[in-house]
């Protein structure tokens, strides 16, 4: 497996969730056009994510939602300095 493949696979979920920059997204898309094995892997993960989103849905109990909302209001936004998509190598 090539180095580009490892880099692309390491970012598969960030790519599918739209959590990477446009430049990185473009780099991964370029790699996928040239690498059928990675394209197959990304396609599988994309379909799996979609299936989970559609079929594995549970309602959050109101009490839990209220507690989470209170917690988030009290603690403000999270620190993004540890964001794994913020740095590192491009694919």
VMD Tcl script that draws the C-alpha trace (Angstrom):
set ca {
  {0.00 0.00 0.00}
  {1.33 3.42 -0.96}
  {1.96 6.28 1.41}
  {-0.88 8.26 -0.21}
  {-3.25 5.39 0.53}
  {-2.32 5.40 4.21}
  {-2.83 9.17 4.39}
  {-6.19 8.99 2.63}
  {-7.42 6.14 4.82}
  {-6.34 7.96 7.98}
  {-8.67 10.83 7.01}
  {-11.60 8.80 5.68}
  {-14.03 9.77 8.46}
  {-12.95 13.41 8.50}
  {-13.48 13.44 4.72}
  {-16.90 11.80 4.90}
  {-18.00 14.09 7.73}
  {-16.85 17.22 5.87}
  {-14.35 18.06 8.61}
  {-11.34 18.83 6.40}
  {-10.29 21.82 4.37}
  {-11.23 22.18 0.73}
  {-7.60 21.66 -0.23}
  {-7.35 18.35 1.64}
  {-10.71 17.28 0.25}
  {-9.42 18.01 -3.26}
  {-6.22 16.02 -2.57}
  {-8.20 13.03 -1.35}
  {-10.59 13.21 -4.31}
  {-7.62 13.32 -6.68}
  {-6.15 10.26 -4.97}
  {-9.47 8.41 -5.14}
  {-9.73 9.04 -8.90}
  {-6.34 7.35 -9.31}
  {-6.66 4.52 -6.77}
  {-9.50 2.00 -7.20}
  {-8.76 0.12 -3.92}
  {-9.11 3.32 -1.90}
  {-12.20 4.32 -3.86}
  {-13.79 1.00 -2.90}
  {-12.91 1.51 0.75}
  {-14.26 5.05 0.83}
  {-17.43 3.92 -0.96}
  {-17.99 1.17 1.60}
  {-17.46 3.55 4.55}
  {-19.78 6.12 2.99}
  {-22.54 3.55 2.51}
  {-22.01 2.23 6.04}
  {-22.29 5.74 7.51}
  {-25.46 6.40 5.54}
  {-27.00 3.11 6.67}
  {-26.18 3.81 10.31}
  {-27.62 7.35 10.05}
  {-30.85 6.04 8.54}
  {-31.39 2.88 10.56}
  {-29.78 3.44 13.94}
  {-31.79 6.35 15.22}
  {-32.92 6.67 18.80}
  {-34.65 9.56 20.47}
  {-32.62 11.25 23.17}
  {-34.55 11.36 26.44}
  {-35.69 14.89 27.31}
  {-33.90 14.80 30.67}
  {-30.57 13.95 29.04}
  {-31.03 16.64 26.40}
  {-31.76 19.22 29.10}
  {-28.66 18.19 31.06}
  {-26.47 18.38 27.96}
  {-27.87 21.77 27.00}
  {-27.21 23.11 30.51}
  {-23.69 21.70 30.50}
  {-22.86 23.24 27.12}
  {-24.26 26.63 28.11}
  {-22.22 26.64 31.32}
  {-18.98 25.48 29.71}
  {-19.08 27.43 26.47}
  {-17.40 26.39 23.23}
  {-14.81 23.62 23.27}
  {-11.11 24.13 22.68}
  {-10.28 23.27 19.05}
  {-6.49 23.31 19.49}
  {-6.48 19.50 19.73}
  {-8.47 19.14 16.51}
  {-6.93 16.21 14.57}
  {-7.95 17.82 11.27}
  {-6.21 21.12 12.00}
  {-2.68 20.06 11.17}
  {-0.66 17.21 9.84}
  {0.20 16.05 6.38}
  {-1.91 16.51 3.27}
  {-3.05 13.67 1.10}
}
mol new
graphics top color blue
foreach p $ca { graphics top sphere $p radius 0.5 }
foreach p [lrange $ca 0 end-1] q [lrange $ca 1 end] { graphics top cylinder $p $q radius 0.2 }
display resetview
